[in-house]
Amino acid sequence: MIIQSYRNGFSLLEMLVTISIMLILVVLIIPSQKTVLARSKTDVMRMQLLRAINLAQIKAITKSKLVTLCQSSDQKTCSGHWKDGYIVLTDNKVIYAFLNPENQGQLYWRAFPNNQAQLDYLPSGMLKAENGTFWYCFAGEKNPSWAIVLSQSGRAREILPEQQGGILMDRERQIYC
């Protein structure tokens, strides 16, 4: 006589162990996914800002007119904060509006020496008065995630923390949030 064992399922203990392992993995994975999503939004913001800067410079050259890049919360007028969005305009007409993705940080702009609130590109493609720096900080962080430095010639260059040992430098001084 052959004894056959009929086992067509999982025991309660096996199910509890499997569910526990799955819950542990979910708890570990979800926070890292949120970080990845937040970082990708800041990458989109950085690339979009570079696009706006380049567009303003190119339009100034091709139209042979003064072109302005400024912060805009309503995408119609120069108002609000840089993190809300920005517009490229000439002759008080909006050429292009940029709306930033919803984010959990702050976009800063500092121009020197006069701390002008907007960027004005001359028909030559140069900035009208100043050079400056944009930088982005996640909420609660001490160091910026990235920076875009503008020279008076209108040239924009990105600076990422990993390129400079984890810190961002603006001229000779460190940029803080």
Rosetta blueprint (number, residue, H / E / L):
1 M L
2 I L
3 I L
4 Q L
5 S L
6 Y L
7 R L
8 N L
9 G L
10 F L
11 S L
12 L H
13 L H
14 E H
15 M H
16 L H
17 V H
18 T H
19 I H
20 S H
21 I H
22 M H
23 L H
24 I H
25 L H
26 V H
27 V H
28 L H
29 I H
30 I H
31 P H
32 S H
33 Q H
34 K H
35 T H
36 V H
37 L H
38 A H
39 R H
40 S H
41 K H
42 T H
43 D H
44 V H
45 M H
46 R H
47 M H
48 Q H
49 L H
50 L H
51 R H
52 A H
53 I H
54 N H
55 L H
56 A H
57 Q H
58 I H
59 K H
60 A H
61 I H
62 T H
63 K H
64 S L
65 K L
66 L L
67 V E
68 T E
69 L E
70 C E
71 Q E
72 S L
73 S L
74 D L
75 Q L
76 K L
77 T L
78 C L
79 S L
80 G L
81 H L
82 W L
83 K L
84 D L
85 G E
86 Y E
87 I E
88 V E
89 L E
90 T E
91 D L
92 N L
93 K E
94 V E
95 I E
96 Y E
97 A E
98 F E
99 L E
100 N L
101 P L
102 E L
103 N L
104 Q L
105 G E
106 Q E
107 L E
108 Y E
109 W E
110 R E
111 A E
112 F E
113 P L
114 N L
115 N L
116 Q L
117 A L
118 Q L
119 L E
120 D E
121 Y E
122 L L
123 P L
124 S L
125 G L
126 M L
127 L E
128 K L
129 A L
130 E L
131 N E
132 G E
133 T E
134 F E
135 W E
136 Y E
137 C E
138 F E
139 A L
140 G L
141 E L
142 K L
143 N L
144 P L
145 S L
146 W E
147 A E
148 I E
149 V E
150 L E
151 S L
152 Q L
153 S L
154 G L
155 R L
156 A E
157 R E
158 E E
159 I E
160 L L
161 P H
162 E H
163 Q H
164 Q H
165 G L
166 G L
167 I L
168 L L
169 M E
170 D E
171 R L
172 E L
173 R E
174 Q E
175 I L
176 Y L
177 C L
